[in-house]
Amino acid sequence: MDELLYDIRDGIGTITLNRPQARNALTFPMYERLKQIALTAGEDASLRAIVITGAGEKAFAAGTDISQFRAFKGPEDALAYEARMDEVLSALEHCPKPTIAAIAGACTGGGAAIAAVCDIRIAAANARFGFPIAKTLGNCLSMQNYGRLAALIGPARVIDLIYTARLVEAEEAKAIGLVSELLPDHAALQVRAAELARIVAGHAPLTLRATKEAMRRLREAARNVHGDDLVTMCFTSEDFRQGVENFLAKRPMQWQGR
């Protein structure tokens, strides 16, 4: 599948989100392919680490391809979308292999959610992170994704990001724990990602697997809270319907709160 490339060399798997013309925005087939790679990674004993990155320098992934939301008709579509997203992110969390997100450019929405569930995140100096949904579509995150983000950067910062709809620049991302390393440019990022993957691949796999699973269990225990009503409220609103159309048409949005 050309929109998502997967290559394994010397025990290192590299997933490339490959829609640079669309800032690597993810289609539903791309999400599905990513999930399948994560679910089957444990079957390959020679695979020791996975790097996820975006094609080009402008974006890791600019979220979900917005045009797909035009097909939404009711609550069942919204809940099915969030369930699908959670399946993808849960597959990455459960993947027994270490995952490294190598991030350049925009890392927003669904792209930021993918990066957030990777074990290690490193970024180029041009990286920008955020969930600008309060000024684009007027939707919300699932309770699971709110929980994932809160575990990573804390509830106060989650509120700040969502309320302001701002994108966090690379230096701030490192300061608040979104990424662990900054590299000067895209080329240096790719070199460091490969180097870091080799380092991780050389360490005791059971130690890494146990640590990853322990962290996953701790996060999961903190987010077992119902939130379907919040997803339904936002995704079935007139604001969301108009937000999708205005986003695609590049028109400003006048929010109505209904």
N, C-alpha and C positions, 0 to 999 in steps of 0.2 A: 504494500500500500504506500504510494508515493508521498502521501500527506503525513505519514509517520514512518520514519526509517528506524530499523533496529539492526545493529551490527554487533557481533561478538568477536573479539580478538584477544587472545592471550588471557582468557578468563574474565575480561572486562566487557560488559554489555553497554552499548551506547544507544540511547533512544533520542532521536532528533525529531522535534515537532517541526514539520517541514511545510509551512504555508507562509513564507516570508512576505508574499504579496498581501497577506491579510494579517500581518503581525503575529503570525502563528496562532491565530484564533482557532479554537478547537471545535471540530464538528463532532457529531455523535459517533460516527465510525472511528474517529481518532480516539475518543474516550474509551470505546469498546476495545480497541486494539491495545491501548495502554493497560487496561484491566487484564486482558488475557496474558500479556507478557508478565505482569506481576504475579498472576495466579499460577503460571507454569514455571516460573523461575526456579522454584525449589526442585524441579525435576532434573535440572542440569547440574551435576556435581562439580563440573569444571568451571561453572560460572561463580565468580567470587565477589563481584560488585557491579552495580549498575549506575551509569551516569545519565541524567536526563538534561537535555539542553534544547535550545531553540535554534532554528536555522537563521543565520545572519546576525548582525549586531544590533538590530533595532528592537527586538523583542524576544523574551523567553516564551511568553504566550500572553496575548491580550484577552484572556478569558474565553468564554463560549462564543461561537459565531452567532451574533444576535439575530440574524435572519431566520434561524431555526425557531425562535420564539413566536413567529407569526402564526405557527400552526396551533398554538395553545388556545383551547376553547373553554376549559373549565378547571375546577379544583384538581381533578384527576390528572391533568397534564402537569400542573405545577408539582404535585406530590410525586408523580412518576419521574419528573426531571430530577428532583432532589434525591430521590431514592437511587436513581442511576448514578448521580454524582457521588453519593455515599458509597456505592459499590466500588467505584473506581478508587476513591481515596482509601477505603478500607482495604482493598486489595494491595495497595502500596504499603499501607501500615503493616499488614500481615505478611508481606513478602519477606521470606527468610534471608534474602540477600541485602547487604547494605546499599542504600540509595543516596546518590549525591546529585543535587540540583546545581547546575552551572548556569548562572543567570546573567544575561546581558540585556540591557534595554528594559522595555515595559514588562512587568510581571504583575498582572492584574486579574481580578475576578477568579475564574476557574484556574488560570495559570498560577496565580498566587496560592490558591488552595492546594494545587499539586506540589508546589515548592514547599509549602508549609508542612506537608506530611513526609517529605524526604528526611532522611536521617541527618544529612549535612547539607548546608546551603552555602555556596560561595558565589561571589558576584563581581562583575566588572564595574568600573567606576561610573558607568552610565546607567546602571540599574536603577529602576524606580518601582516601588511596590505599592499596592493599594487595592481597595474595593470601592471604587467611586460610584456605587449604585445609587446613592442618595441624590446624585445630580444627573444620572444617565437614564436608568430604567425604572427606578422606584420599587425594585424588588427587595428581597432580604436574603440573608444566608439561612441555611438550615440550622437547627439547634446543634447538630453535630459539628458543623463548621464553626459556629460561634464558640463551641467548646474547645475545638482544636486550636483556634487562634488565641483564646484566653489562656490556654495552657502554655502557649509559646511566648506570648508577649504581655499577658496580663489583661484583665478586664478593662482597666482605664484606658489603655492604649487602643484596644479594640473599639471602644466608644469614640475615642478621638478620631481614628481612621474613618469610621463609618459616618459620624456626624459631619466632619469637615470635608469628606470625600476627596481628601488630598492624597497625593502620591508621595511616599517616603523616599527621599534620595538615599543613595548608597551609604554615605557616612552615617546618617541617622539609623539606617537599617542595621548596620553593624553595632551601633551603640545600644540599640534596644534588643538585640539578640535575634533579629530576623536572619542575619547571615553571620558566619564566623570569620570570613576572610574577604578582603577586597583586593582585586587585581586591577592594574592600570588600564587594560583594554581587553577586547574580545580575544585576541591571540593569546595573551598571557593567561586569560581565564581558561581557555581550552587546554593549554599546557599544564596548568596547575590542577585542573580537574582530572586529567589522565594520571598525573603524578600522585594525587591524593587517592585515586582509585587503586593504584598499584600498592600504595602503602597499606590501605585497608585490606586489600586482597591477600596480603602477606601475613595477616594476623590470624589468631585462632578463631575459626568460623563459629564455633559454639559459644565462645565468649561474646562475640558480636551479636549473634542471634538471640542469646539470653538477654542481653542488655536492651536490644531493640524491643523484644517482646515485653520486658518489664516496663519500659517506658510507655508502650502502647496500652498495657493494662491499667496503668495509673491514669492515663488520659481518659480512657474509656469509662472508668469508674466515676469520673467527675462530670460526664456529659450525658448521663442516662436520664434525660429530661424531655418531656413531651413538647413539641413545638410545631406540629402540623398546622395548627390554627393560624400561626403567624405567617407561615409560607402561603397558605391559602388566601389570607387577607391581602397580601401584597401582590401575588401573581395573578389574582383574578380581578384586580382593581382596574378602573378606567385609567388611572394614572399609568399603570404598567402597560396597558394596551397602547395608549398614546405615546408613552415613553419609547417603546420599541420602534414605532413608526417615525417618530421625530428623530431618534438616534440614527436610523438608517437614512433618513432624508437630510440629516445634518441641520435640523431646525431646533431652535431653543424650546425648552419645555416650560409650560406654566402648570405647576403642581396644584391639584385640587383637593388632595387628601381623601379621595373616594375611588 
